[in-house]
Amino acid sequence: TFAPFRIKGVPITELIKKYRDLKKELQKRDDDKIKKDLKKIASEIKQKILDEIMVLRTRKYITEQFKDIKVNGKPLIFKDPKPYSLDYSPFYTKDYRALIKAIGDNLNKILFEYTKLYGTRFVVFEEETIDEEEPVKKLIDVADLFKLLLGKRLESGIYPFETTLKRIYEKEKIFYEVFKEEMNRILTRKDLEGLIKSAVERAKIEKELEEIKEEYNIEEEDEETWFDRVVKILLEYAEELKEEGNQYSEIDLLKLGLSKVLENLESDLRLMDNIFTGLDKLKEKENGEEKTLSKIPRKMEDIIDLPIYSYKSDPKLESLKQIIGSPSFKSQKLENIPSLNRKKIIIFTQYRDTAYYLYQNLLDWIEKEVDLHRWLKDERGRIKIALVTGDTETQAKINYIKRFAPQANSGFEEVSRFGEIDILISTDALSEGVNLQDADAVVNYDLPWNPMIIVQRVGRVNIIGNDKDVHVINYIPSDEIEVIVGVLRKLKEKIQDITLIVGKDVKILSPEEEISIETFGEKIKDISKPVSYTHLTLPTTERV
């Protein structure tokens, strides 16, 4: 009911009506004055309505309002962690910069042609409105979302970028080889349908498209069968290629369209090869072969094995080794970042491939670094590092948590049996609902676009009653973010509201203004900058 607001003199009905009218007007014509008025009304609604019914429990609020409360006989403590921004660009090498340039030059030209042959050329974004009107639908090419997904992997590291691109490459290669070998044997629509189905099954493409839909919270339009959509794409291609005056049967047109698909697939493979050439230059060699440390555990949808490489030039990993290693060897390039040597460290990453890469490379490095053995090797020769991903069994996960944070989780029995863990590498599967307050440091190896995930990660360590100093190291992407910005700039030509693509959570970065291409890169970098956690909202929100 609006009665309480009317009693207080808040014109709630008028405000909402004015907002809806301005929103309709903006949909009819793109006008800066309407945008300004809309923003002003939205701010007024927030101040006069939302702030009245929502109470956000920040740490500052709790410490001020409940200062006399005691927890386990001790005064209530909310000690702010100490955040640091780690810019690893000083560790870029000539070959690494050449790789980033090759990715920037080639990524936007890749068509990801094989996705069209699954019948999914576009996905539908729906722009939500606060009223009950029909949401505005926008179509985005799946290929563009693949580029954005690859850009996000690059921000996490060169290895997760390479594994993601390699999976795509192998699928495109299957389609290319199947069509090149079998195209002349296609005599009917049924032949074509069977051939495409065979390639789809061999490439195990469904999971990849599911990942795109999940990543961007989107749905495909489903008014036609998948093969109807493929036929439509092939006939569109054929229209571009057919010669005037010639007569074509339907199957002739479909094969003509398929020849265009083959040309595009070949182009895609060539562009990806250009990027792989740059990646290969960065890899360590052993007996003339690329050095591999292990493999990513294979999932059912994988069509190839993915070795875990050791790169001779990975500036991000190098900077991590610098802050973990002996302080006496720490580079002056990181003079403003505290040493984490002999600290208990939790390293968070968004991606499974990144987690496995870090784990295997740190294991290999620690084994060779004798100076680290007194800290990271126990008396039985066990290296005090562990990995948690979605692959980790529940019991193993509990075991690792107890051995990493025995004080907080009554884990001293597990420590005596299996040894203590001082470095824990984890995906965000571990960032909620666990107590890791034994830790001295949280390393955010990559940055989720929603900064509240960072707050949740830190909250596993920096909880009520923890009075120790906790360092938070946030990695700043540099040239890698420019690759993402380049992709977004292309997408901007196809869709006006960039927040539909990068996600509604991005609005958290700057609630008072629209996210634009011009500001996006800087806003992502801003997530990593030191802030006071005292003013951050706690995970729970009370509504009154």
C-alpha positions in Angstrom: 0.0 0.0 0.0 1.1 3.6 -0.7 -0.8 5.1 2.2 2.3 5.5 4.5 4.1 7.4 1.8 1.2 9.7 1.2 0.9 10.4 4.9 4.5 11.5 4.9 3.9 13.7 1.8 5.7 11.5 -0.7 4.0 11.7 -4.1 4.7 8.1 -4.8 2.0 7.6 -7.5 3.1 10.7 -9.4 6.7 9.7 -9.2 6.1 6.3 -10.6 3.8 7.6 -13.4 6.4 10.3 -14.3 9.1 7.6 -14.5 7.0 5.4 -16.8 6.0 8.3 -19.1 9.7 9.3 -19.4 10.7 5.7 -20.1 8.1 5.5 -22.9 9.2 8.8 -24.4 12.9 7.7 -24.4 11.9 4.5 -26.3 10.4 6.7 -29.0 13.3 9.1 -29.3 16.8 9.1 -28.0 17.1 12.5 -26.2 19.8 13.6 -23.7 17.3 15.8 -21.8 14.9 12.8 -21.3 17.8 10.7 -20.1 18.7 13.4 -17.6 15.1 13.8 -16.3 14.8 10.0 -16.1 17.9 9.7 -14.0 16.7 12.5 -11.7 13.3 10.8 -11.2 15.0 7.4 -10.5 17.2 9.1 -7.9 14.2 10.7 -6.3 12.4 7.3 -6.2 15.4 5.8 -4.5 15.8 8.5 -1.9 12.1 9.0 -1.1 10.8 5.4 -1.4 13.5 2.6 -1.5 15.6 4.2 1.3 12.4 4.3 3.5 11.7 0.6 3.2 15.2 -0.9 3.0 17.8 -1.0 5.8 21.2 -2.1 4.6 23.3 -3.5 7.5 26.8 -2.2 6.9 29.7 -3.0 9.2 29.9 0.7 10.1 26.2 0.7 11.1 26.6 -2.4 13.3 29.7 -1.2 15.1 28.1 2.1 15.8 24.7 0.8 16.9 25.8 -2.3 18.7 29.1 -1.2 20.2 28.4 -2.8 23.6 27.7 -6.2 22.2 30.2 -9.0 23.0 30.9 -12.1 21.0 32.4 -15.0 23.0 33.1 -12.6 25.8 35.1 -10.3 23.6 34.0 -6.8 22.2 32.5 -6.9 18.7 35.3 -6.4 16.2 35.1 -5.6 12.5 38.7 -5.0 11.5 39.0 -3.7 8.0 41.2 -5.8 5.7 44.0 -4.0 3.9 43.4 -4.0 0.1 46.1 -3.5 -2.5 45.9 -3.2 -6.3 48.5 -5.3 -8.1 49.3 -4.1 -11.6 51.3 -6.8 -13.3 51.9 -4.9 -16.5 55.6 -4.1 -15.5 56.2 -7.9 -16.0 55.0 -7.8 -19.6 57.7 -9.1 -22.1 58.0 -8.3 -25.8 56.5 -11.7 -26.7 53.6 -11.2 -24.3 52.8 -7.8 -25.7 53.0 -9.3 -29.2 50.4 -12.0 -28.1 48.0 -9.4 -26.8 48.3 -7.5 -30.0 47.7 -10.7 -32.1 44.6 -11.4 -30.0 43.3 -7.9 -30.5 43.9 -8.0 -34.2 42.3 -11.4 -34.8 39.6 -11.9 -32.2 37.0 -9.5 -33.7 37.4 -11.1 -37.2 36.5 -14.7 -36.0 33.0 -15.6 -37.0 32.7 -18.8 -34.9 30.9 -20.2 -37.9 30.2 -23.6 -36.5 27.7 -22.2 -34.0 25.4 -21.2 -36.9 25.3 -24.8 -38.1 23.6 -25.8 -34.8 20.8 -23.4 -35.8 21.7 -20.8 -33.2 22.8 -17.7 -34.9 21.3 -15.1 -32.5 20.3 -15.1 -28.8 17.6 -12.9 -27.3 18.2 -10.3 -24.6 15.2 -8.8 -22.9 15.5 -5.4 -21.4 13.5 -5.3 -18.2 11.3 -2.4 -17.2 9.9 -1.5 -13.8 6.4 -1.4 -15.2 4.3 -4.2 -16.6 5.0 -3.4 -20.3 6.4 -5.9 -22.6 10.2 -6.1 -22.3 12.2 -4.8 -25.3 13.9 -7.7 -27.2 17.4 -7.4 -28.7 19.1 -9.9 -30.9 22.9 -10.5 -30.5 25.0 -12.8 -32.6 26.3 -15.8 -30.7 29.7 -15.2 -32.3 29.9 -11.8 -30.5 29.2 -13.4 -27.2 31.9 -15.9 -27.8 34.3 -13.0 -28.3 33.3 -11.5 -25.0 33.6 -14.9 -23.2 37.1 -15.2 -24.6 37.9 -11.7 -23.5 36.9 -12.5 -19.9 39.1 -15.7 -20.0 42.0 -13.5 -21.1 41.6 -11.3 -18.1 41.9 -14.4 -16.0 45.1 -15.5 -17.7 46.7 -16.7 -20.9 46.1 -20.3 -20.0 42.3 -20.2 -19.6 42.1 -18.1 -22.8 44.2 -20.7 -24.6 42.1 -23.7 -23.4 38.8 -22.0 -24.3 40.1 -21.0 -27.7 41.5 -24.6 -28.2 38.1 -26.1 -27.5 36.5 -23.8 -30.0 39.2 -24.5 -32.6 38.8 -28.3 -32.4 35.0 -28.0 -32.8 35.4 -25.8 -35.9 38.0 -28.2 -37.3 35.5 -31.1 -37.0 32.9 -29.2 -39.0 35.4 -28.1 -41.6 36.7 -31.6 -42.1 33.3 -33.2 -42.2 31.8 -30.8 -44.7 34.9 -30.7 -46.9 35.0 -34.4 -47.2 31.2 -35.1 -47.5 29.8 -32.0 -49.4 29.8 -33.6 -52.8 27.8 -36.6 -51.5 24.9 -34.4 -50.4 22.0 -35.2 -52.7 18.9 -34.3 -50.5 17.9 -32.2 -47.6 17.9 -35.3 -45.5 21.5 -36.0 -46.4 22.4 -32.5 -45.3 20.5 -32.8 -42.0 22.1 -36.1 -41.2 25.6 -34.7 -42.0 25.1 -31.6 -39.7 23.7 -33.8 -36.9 26.7 -36.1 -37.2 29.1 -33.1 -36.9 27.2 -31.6 -34.0 27.4 -34.9 -32.1 31.1 -35.3 -32.9 31.9 -31.8 -31.8 29.7 -32.1 -28.6 28.6 -28.5 -29.2 25.6 -28.4 -26.9 27.5 -27.8 -23.7 29.3 -24.8 -25.1 26.1 -23.1 -26.2 24.6 -23.9 -22.7 27.6 -22.1 -21.2 26.9 -19.0 -23.3 23.2 -18.9 -22.2 24.2 -19.4 -18.6 27.0 -16.8 -18.7 24.6 -14.1 -20.0 21.3 -15.4 -18.5 19.6 -15.5 -21.9 17.3 -17.7 -23.9 17.2 -18.5 -27.6 14.1 -17.9 -29.7 12.5 -21.2 -30.4 9.9 -20.6 -33.0 11.6 -22.9 -35.6 13.3 -26.2 -35.6 17.1 -26.1 -35.5 17.3 -27.4 -39.1 14.9 -24.8 -40.4 17.2 -22.1 -39.0 20.3 -23.8 -40.6 18.5 -23.9 -44.0 17.6 -20.3 -43.7 21.2 -19.3 -43.0 22.5 -21.4 -45.9 19.9 -19.9 -48.3 20.9 -16.4 -47.2 24.6 -17.3 -48.0 23.5 -18.7 -51.3 21.8 -15.5 -52.3 25.1 -13.7 -51.9 26.9 -16.2 -54.2 24.5 -17.3 -56.9 25.1 -16.1 -60.4 22.4 -14.2 -62.2 20.7 -16.1 -65.0 21.6 -19.5 -63.6 18.8 -21.9 -62.5 19.3 -23.6 -59.0 17.4 -26.3 -57.3 17.0 -26.1 -53.5 19.7 -28.6 -52.9 22.0 -26.6 -55.3 21.4 -23.5 -53.2 22.0 -25.3 -49.9 25.3 -26.7 -51.2 26.2 -23.2 -52.5 25.5 -21.8 -49.0 27.6 -24.7 -47.5 30.5 -23.6 -49.6 30.3 -20.2 -48.0 30.3 -22.0 -44.6 33.5 -23.9 -45.5 35.1 -20.6 -46.6 34.2 -19.0 -43.2 35.3 -22.0 -41.2 38.7 -22.0 -43.0 39.1 -18.3 -42.2 38.2 -18.9 -38.6 40.8 -21.6 -38.3 43.5 -19.4 -39.9 42.7 -16.5 -37.5 42.9 -18.8 -34.5 46.2 -20.2 -35.8 47.6 -16.7 -35.8 46.8 -16.4 -32.0 48.2 -19.9 -31.3 51.5 -19.0 -32.9 51.8 -16.2 -30.4 50.9 -18.5 -27.5 53.4 -21.1 -28.6 56.2 -18.6 -28.4 55.6 -18.1 -24.7 55.8 -21.8 -23.7 58.7 -23.4 -22.0 60.4 -26.2 -24.0 61.8 -29.5 -22.6 63.8 -31.8 -24.9 62.5 -29.8 -27.9 58.8 -30.4 -26.8 56.4 -28.0 -25.1 56.8 -28.6 -21.3 53.6 -29.9 -19.8 52.9 -30.4 -16.0 49.6 -32.3 -16.1 46.2 -32.3 -17.8 42.9 -30.7 -17.0 40.6 -33.5 -15.9 38.5 -34.4 -18.9 34.7 -33.9 -18.8 32.2 -35.8 -20.9 31.7 -32.9 -23.3 35.4 -32.5 -23.9 36.7 -33.7 -27.3 40.4 -33.3 -26.7 42.9 -33.5 -23.8 44.1 -30.1 -22.5 47.7 -30.2 -21.2 48.7 -27.8 -18.5 51.6 -25.8 -19.8 54.4 -23.9 -18.2 54.9 -20.5 -19.9 58.3 -18.8 -19.9 56.4 -15.5 -20.1 53.3 -15.2 -18.0 53.4 -11.8 -16.2 50.5 -12.5 -14.0 51.9 -15.8 -12.6 55.3 -14.2 -12.3 54.0 -11.4 -10.1 52.2 -14.0 -7.9 55.5 -15.9 -7.4 57.2 -12.6 -6.5 54.8 -11.9 -3.6 54.8 -15.5 -2.4 58.6 -16.0 -2.7 61.4 -14.8 -0.5 61.1 -11.1 0.3 64.8 -10.6 -0.4 64.2 -11.5 -4.1 60.9 -9.5 -4.5 61.0 -7.2 -7.4 61.1 -3.4 -6.9 58.2 -3.3 -9.4 56.0 -4.5 -6.5 57.4 -2.4 -3.8 53.9 -1.2 -2.8 52.5 -4.7 -2.5 53.2 -6.6 0.8 55.1 -9.9 0.8 52.8 -12.9 1.5 55.8 -15.1 2.3 55.1 -17.4 5.2 51.4 -16.2 5.3 48.4 -18.4 5.0 46.9 -17.5 1.6 43.6 -18.2 -0.2 43.8 -17.5 -4.0 40.4 -17.1 -5.7 39.7 -17.4 -9.4 36.4 -17.6 -11.4 37.6 -20.4 -13.7 38.3 -24.1 -13.3 41.1 -24.0 -15.9 42.9 -21.1 -14.2 42.7 -22.9 -10.8 44.3 -26.1 -12.2 46.9 -24.0 -14.0 47.9 -22.1 -10.9 48.0 -25.3 -8.8 50.2 -27.3 -11.1 52.6 -24.3 -11.8 52.9 -23.4 -8.2 53.6 -27.0 -7.3 56.3 -27.2 -9.9 57.9 -23.9 -8.7 57.8 -24.7 -5.0 59.5 -28.1 -5.6 62.4 -26.2 -7.3 62.6 -23.3 -4.9 64.6 -24.7 -2.0 64.2 -21.4 -0.1 60.4 -22.1 0.2 60.8 -25.7 1.5 61.0 -24.7 5.2 57.7 -23.0 4.8 55.8 -24.9 2.2 57.1 -28.5 2.7 56.4 -30.4 5.9 58.6 -32.9 7.6 57.2 -35.7 5.4 58.0 -33.8 2.2 54.3 -32.9 1.5 53.9 -29.6 -0.2 51.4 -27.4 1.7 49.2 -26.4 -1.2 45.7 -27.6 -2.2 43.1 -27.1 -4.9 39.3 -26.8 -4.7 37.1 -26.7 -7.8 33.6 -27.9 -8.7 35.4 -31.3 -9.4 36.4 -31.7 -5.7 34.4 -34.2 -3.8 32.6 -32.8 -0.7 34.6 -34.9 1.8 37.9 -33.8 0.2 36.7 -30.1 0.3 35.8 -30.4 4.0 39.2 -31.9 4.6 41.0 -29.1 2.8 39.0 -26.4 4.7 39.9 -28.0 8.1 43.6 -28.3 7.2 43.7 -24.7 5.8 41.8 -23.1 8.7 42.1 -25.6 11.6 41.5 -22.9 14.3 38.2 -21.8 12.8 37.0 -25.4 11.9 38.4 -27.6 14.6 40.7 -29.2 12.1 43.8 -30.0 14.2 43.2 -33.8 14.0 43.1 -33.6 10.2 46.3 -31.5 10.3 48.1 -34.1 12.4 47.0 -36.9 10.0 47.3 -35.2 6.6 49.4 -32.1 7.1 48.6 -28.4 7.1 47.7 -26.4 4.0 49.2 -22.8 3.7 48.1 -22.0 0.2 44.6 -22.8 -1.0 43.6 -22.2 -4.6 39.9 -22.2 -5.2 37.1 -21.2 -7.6 34.1 -19.3 -6.2 32.6 -22.6 -5.2 34.4 -22.1 -1.9 33.7 -18.3 -1.5 30.4 -18.6 0.3 29.3 -20.4 3.5 32.8 -21.4 4.8 34.9 -19.9 7.6 38.5 -19.3 6.5 39.5 -16.8 9.1 42.8 -18.5 9.8 44.0 -16.9 6.5 46.3 -13.9 6.4 45.6 -12.9 2.8 43.0 -13.2 0.0 44.3 -13.0 -3.6 41.7 -12.1 -6.2 43.6 -13.5 -9.2 40.9 -12.4 -11.6 38.0 -9.9 -11.2 34.4 -10.8 -11.4 32.4 -7.9 -13.0 30.2 -8.0 -9.9 32.2 -6.5 -7.1 29.9 -8.1 -4.5 31.6 -11.5 -5.3 34.9 -9.9 -4.1 33.1 -8.8 -0.9 31.9 -12.4 -0.4 35.4 -13.8 -1.0 36.9 -11.5 1.5 34.0 -12.1 3.9 35.1 -15.8 4.3 38.3 -14.6 6.0 37.4 -11.2 7.4 34.4 -12.1 9.6 33.0 -10.8 13.0 35.6 -11.1 15.7 38.6 -11.5 13.5 41.1 -9.0 14.9 44.1 -10.0 12.7 45.5 -8.0 9.8 44.2 -9.4 6.5 45.8 -8.4 3.2 43.6 -8.4 0.1 45.5 -8.4 -3.2 43.4 -7.5 -6.3 44.9 -8.0 -9.7 44.4 -5.1 -12.2 44.0 -6.1 -15.8 45.7 -3.7 -18.2 46.1 -4.5 -21.9 43.8 -7.5 -21.5 40.9 -5.2 -20.6 41.5 -3.2 -23.8 40.8 -6.4 -25.8 37.4 -6.7 -24.0 36.7 -3.0 -24.6 37.4 -3.6 -28.3 34.8 -6.4 -28.4 32.3 -4.2 -26.6 32.9 -1.3 -29.0 31.8 -3.6 -31.9 28.8 -4.8 -29.9 27.8 -1.2 -29.2 27.0 -0.9 -32.9 24.4 -3.6 -32.5 22.9 -2.9 -29.1 22.4 0.4 -27.3 22.4 -0.6 -23.6 25.8 -2.3 -22.9 24.6 -3.4 -19.5 22.4 -6.0 -21.2 25.6 -7.7 -22.4 28.0 -7.3 -19.5 25.3 -8.1 -17.0 23.0 -6.1 -14.7 25.5 -6.6 -11.9 27.8 -4.1 -13.6 25.4 -1.3 -12.6 26.8 -1.9 -9.1 30.0 -0.4 -10.2 28.4 3.0 -10.7 24.8 3.2 -9.6 24.4 6.8 -10.6 25.3 6.6 -14.2 25.0 4.4 -17.3 27.9 2.1 -18.2 29.5 3.2 -21.5 32.2 1.8 -23.7 34.3 4.8 -22.8 34.1 4.2 -19.1 33.8 0.4 -18.9 37.6 -0.4 -18.8 38.3 2.1 -16.1 35.3 0.9 -14.0 36.5 -2.7 -14.2 40.0 -1.6 -13.1 38.4 0.5 -10.3 37.0 -2.7 -8.7 40.6 -3.6 -7.7 41.4 -0.3 -6.1 41.6 0.1 -2.3 38.3 0.8 -0.6 37.1 0.8 3.0 35.2 -2.4 3.7 33.6 -0.7 6.7 31.0 0.8 4.4 30.2 -2.3 2.4 26.9 -4.0 2.9 26.9 -7.3 4.8 25.5 -10.3 2.9 22.1 -10.0 4.6 19.6 -7.2 4.0 16.7 -6.5 6.3 13.5 -5.2 4.9 11.1 -3.3 7.2 
